[in-house]
């Protein structure tokens, strides 16, 4: 979720250029090494989900990460079994695609403004 517009665009271009289909595009964990980073207290990724209150912020960030860029699998690492259990539980969440597209648009607009 914290990926910049240029990186997101490059990933989308790569996926399209290579014609990657279902199960072939993998993403990285959206947490930048820690679910305890202050950014996760300041943003609420549940806004990207249909049922906003059902999942935790960590779960919502993980579920939304499958759409930024669109991937079928995400690599995560942890030594905490409860963290993995929490992430598996996130897969039940339904992402609001329109909100993801609006977010992508905001990232693109911001990127254009910064390069001017």
Contact map, one row per residue, 1 for C-alpha under 8 A:
11100000000000000000000000000100000000000000000000000000000010011001000000000000000000000000000000000000000000000000
11110000000000000000000000000100000000000000000000000000000000000000000000000000000000000000000000000000000000000000
11111011000000000000000000000000000000000000000000000000000000000001000000000000000000000000000000000000000000000000
01111111000000000000000000000000000000000000000000000000000000000000000000000000000000000000000000000000001000000000
00111111100000000000000000000000000000000000000000000000000000000000000000000000000000000000000000000001001101100000
00011111110000000000000000000000000000000000000000000000000000000000000000000000000000000000000000000000000100100000
00111111111000000000000000000000000000000000000000000000000000000000000000000000000000000000000000000000000000000000
00111111111100000000000000000000000000000000000000000000000000000001100000000000000000000000000000000000000000000000
00001111111110000000000000000000000000000000000000000000000000000000000000000000000000000000000000000000000000000000
00000111111111000000000000000000000000000000000000000000000000000000000000000000000000000000000000000000000000000000
00000011111111100000000000000000000000000000000000000000000000000000100000000000000000000000000000000000000000000000
00000001111111110000000000000000000000000000000000000000000000000000110000000000000000000000000000000000000000000000
00000000111111111000000000000000000000000000000000000000000000000000000000000000000000000000000000000000000000000000
00000000011111111100000000000000000000000000000000000000000000000000000000000000000000000000000000000000000000000000
00000000001111111111000010000000000000000000000000000000000000000000000000000000000000000000000000000000000000000000
00000000000111111111000000000000000000000000000000000000000000000000000000000000000000000000000000000000000000000000
00000000000011111111000000000000000000000000000000000000000000000000000000000000000000000000000000000000000000000000
00000000000001111111000000000000000000000000000000000000000000000000000000000000000000000000000000000000000000000000
00000000000000111111100000000000000000000000000000000000000000000000000000000000000000000000000000000000000000000000
00000000000000111111110110000000000000000000000000000000000000000000000000000000000000000000000000000000000000000000
00000000000000000011111110000000000000000000000000000000000000000000000000000000000000000000000000000000000000000000
00000000000000000001111110000000000000000000000000000000000000000000000100000000000000000000000000000000000000000000
00000000000000000000111111000000000000000000000000000000000000000000001110000000000000000000000000000000000000000000
00000000000000000001111111000000000000000000000000000000000000000000001100000000000000000000000000000000000000000000
00000000000000100001111111100000000000000000000000000000000000000000011110000000000000000000000000000000000000000000
00000000000000000000001111110000000000000000000000000000000000000000001111100000000000000000000000000000000000000000
00000000000000000000000011111000000000000000000000000000000000001100101111100000000000000000000000000000000000000000
00000000000000000000000001111100000000000000000000000000000000000000000001110000000000000000000000000000000000000000
00000000000000000000000000111111100000000000000000000000000001001000000001110000000000000000000000000000000000000000
11000000000000000000000000011111000000000000000000000000000011001000000000000000000000000000000000000000000000000000
00000000000000000000000000001111111010000000000000000000000010000000000000000000000000000000000000000000000000000000
00000000000000000000000000001111111000000000000000000000000000000000000000000000000000000000000000000000000000000000
00000000000000000000000000001011111000000000000000000000000000000000000000000000000000000000000000000000000000000000
00000000000000000000000000000011111110000000000000000000000000000000000000000000000000000000000000000000000000000000
00000000000000000000000000000011111110010000000000000000010000000000000000000000000000000000000000000000000000000000
00000000000000000000000000000000011111010000000000000000000000000000000000000000000000000000000000000000000000000000
00000000000000000000000000000010011111111000000000000000000000000000000000000000000000000000000000000000000000000000
00000000000000000000000000000000000111111100000000000000000000000000000000000000000000000000000000000000000000000000
00000000000000000000000000000000000011111110000000000000000000000000000000000000000000000000000000000000000000000000
00000000000000000000000000000000001111111111000000000000110000000000000000000000000000000000000000000000000000000000
00000000000000000000000000000000000011111111000000000000000000000000000000000000000000000000000000000000000000000000
00000000000000000000000000000000000001111111000000000000000000000000000000000000000000000000000000000000000000000000
00000000000000000000000000000000000000111111100000000000000000000000000000000000000000000000000000000000000000000000
00000000000000000000000000000000000000011111111000000000100000000000000000000000000000000000000000000000000000000000
00000000000000000000000000000000000000000011111110000000100110010000000000000000000000000000000000000000000000000000
00000000000000000000000000000000000000000001111110111011100110000000000000000000000000000000000000000000000000000000
00000000000000000000000000000000000000000001111111010000000000000000000000000000000000000000000000100000000000000000
00000000000000000000000000000000000000000000111111010000000100010000000000000000000000000000001110110000000000000000
00000000000000000000000000000000000000000000111111110000000100010000000000000000000000000000111100000000000000000000
00000000000000000000000000000000000000000000001111110000000000000000000000000000000000000000111100000000000000000000
00000000000000000000000000000000000000000000010011111110000000000000000000000000000000000000110000000000000000000000
00000000000000000000000000000000000000000000011111111110000000000000000000000000000000000000000000000000000000000000
00000000000000000000000000000000000000000000010000111111000000000000000000000000000000000000000000000000000000000000
00000000000000000000000000000000000000000000000000111111000000000000000000000000000000000000000000000000000000000000
00000000000000000000000000000000000000000000010000111111111100000000000000000000000000000100100000000000000000000000
00000000000000000000000000000000000000000000010000001111111100000000000000000000000000000000000000000000000000000000
00000000000000000000000000000000000000010001110000000011111110000000000000000000000000000000000000000000000000000000
00000000000000000000000000000000001000010000000000000011111111000000000000000000000000100000000000000000000000000000
00000000000000000000000000000000000000000000000000000011111111100000000000000000000001101100000000000000000000000000
00000000000000000000000000000000000000000000110110000011111111110000000000000000000000000100100000000000000000000000
10000000000000000000000000000110000000000000110000000000111111111000000000000000000000000000000000000000000000000000
00000000000000000000000000001100000000000000000000000000011111111100000000000000000000100100000000000000000000000000
00000000000000000000000000000000000000000000000000000000001111111100000000000000000000000110111000000000000000000000
10000000000000000000000000000000000000000000100110000000000111111111000000000000000000000000001000000000000000000000
10000000000000000000000000101100000000000000000000000000000011111111110000000000000000000000000000000000000000000000
00000000000000000000000000100000000000000000000000000000000001111111111111000000000000000000000000000000000000000000
00000000000000000000000000000000000000000000000000000000000000011111111000000000000000000000000000010000000000000000
10100001000000000000000000000000000000000000000000000000000000011111111000000000000000000000000000010000000000000000
00000001001100000000000000100000000000000000000000000000000000001111111000000000000000000000000000000000000000000000
00000000000100000000000010000000000000000000000000000000000000001111111100000000000000000000000000000000000000000000
00000000000000000000001111100000000000000000000000000000000000000111111111000000000000000000000000000000000000000000
00000000000000000000011111100000000000000000000000000000000000000100011111000000000000000000000000000000000000000000
00000000000000000000001011100000000000000000000000000000000000000100001111100000000000000000000000000000000000000000
00000000000000000000000001111000000000000000000000000000000000000100001111110000000000000000000000000000000000000000
00000000000000000000000001111000000000000000000000000000000000000000000011111000000000000000000000000000000000000000
00000000000000000000000000011000000000000000000000000000000000000000000001111100000000000000000000000000000000000000
00000000000000000000000000000000000000000000000000000000000000000000000000111110000000000000000000000000000000000000
00000000000000000000000000000000000000000000000000000000000000000000000000011111101100000000000000000000000000000000
00000000000000000000000000000000000000000000000000000000000000000000000000001111100000000000000000000000000000000000
00000000000000000000000000000000000000000000000000000000000000000000000000000111111100000000000000000000000000000000
00000000000000000000000000000000000000000000000000000000000000000000000000000111111110000000000000000000000000000000
00000000000000000000000000000000000000000000000000000000000000000000000000000001111111000000000000000000000000000000
00000000000000000000000000000000000000000000000000000000000000000000000000000101111111100000000000000000000000000000
00000000000000000000000000000000000000000000000000000000000000000000000000000101111111110000000000000000000000000000
00000000000000000000000000000000000000000000000000000000000000000000000000000000111111111000000000000000000000000000
00000000000000000000000000000000000000000000000000000000001000000000000000000000011111111100000000000000000000000000
00000000000000000000000000000000000000000000000000000000011001000000000000000000001111111110000000000000000000000000
00000000000000000000000000000000000000000000000000000000000000000000000000000000000111111110000000000000000000000000
00000000000000000000000000000000000000000000000000000000001000000000000000000000000011111111000000000000000000000000
00000000000000000000000000000000000000000000000000000010001101100000000000000000000001111111100000000000000000000000
00000000000000000000000000000000000000000000000000000000000000100000000000000000000000111111110000000000000000000000
00000000000000000000000000000000000000000000000000000000000000000000000000000000000000001111110000000000000000000000
00000000000000000000000000000000000000000000000011100010000100100000000000000000000000000111111000000000000000000000
00000000000000000000000000000000000000000000000011100000000000100000000000000000000000000011111100000000000000000000
00000000000000000000000000000000000000000000000111000000000000110000000000000000000000000000111110010000000000000000
00000000000000000000000000000000000000000000000111000000000000000000000000000000000000000000011111110000000000000000
00000000000000000000000000000000000000000000000100000000000000000000000000000000000000000000001111111000000000000000
00000000000000000000000000000000000000000000000000000000000000000000000000000000000000000000000111111100000000000000
00000000000000000000000000000000000000000000001100000000000000000000000000000000000000000000000111111110000000000000
00000000000000000000000000000000000000000000000100000000000000000011000000000000000000000000001111111111000000000000
00000000000000000000000000000000000000000000000000000000000000000000000000000000000000000000000011111111100000000000
00000000000000000000000000000000000000000000000000000000000000000000000000000000000000000000000001111111110000000000
00000000000000000000000000000000000000000000000000000000000000000000000000000000000000000000000000111111111000000000
00001000000000000000000000000000000000000000000000000000000000000000000000000000000000000000000000011111111100000000
00000000000000000000000000000000000000000000000000000000000000000000000000000000000000000000000000001111111110000000
00000000000000000000000000000000000000000000000000000000000000000000000000000000000000000000000000000111111111000000
00011000000000000000000000000000000000000000000000000000000000000000000000000000000000000000000000000011111111100000
00001100000000000000000000000000000000000000000000000000000000000000000000000000000000000000000000000001111111110000
00000000000000000000000000000000000000000000000000000000000000000000000000000000000000000000000000000000111111111000
00001000000000000000000000000000000000000000000000000000000000000000000000000000000000000000000000000000011111111100
00001100000000000000000000000000000000000000000000000000000000000000000000000000000000000000000000000000001111111110
00000000000000000000000000000000000000000000000000000000000000000000000000000000000000000000000000000000000111111111
00000000000000000000000000000000000000000000000000000000000000000000000000000000000000000000000000000000000011111111
00000000000000000000000000000000000000000000000000000000000000000000000000000000000000000000000000000000000001111111
00000000000000000000000000000000000000000000000000000000000000000000000000000000000000000000000000000000000000111111
00000000000000000000000000000000000000000000000000000000000000000000000000000000000000000000000000000000000000011111
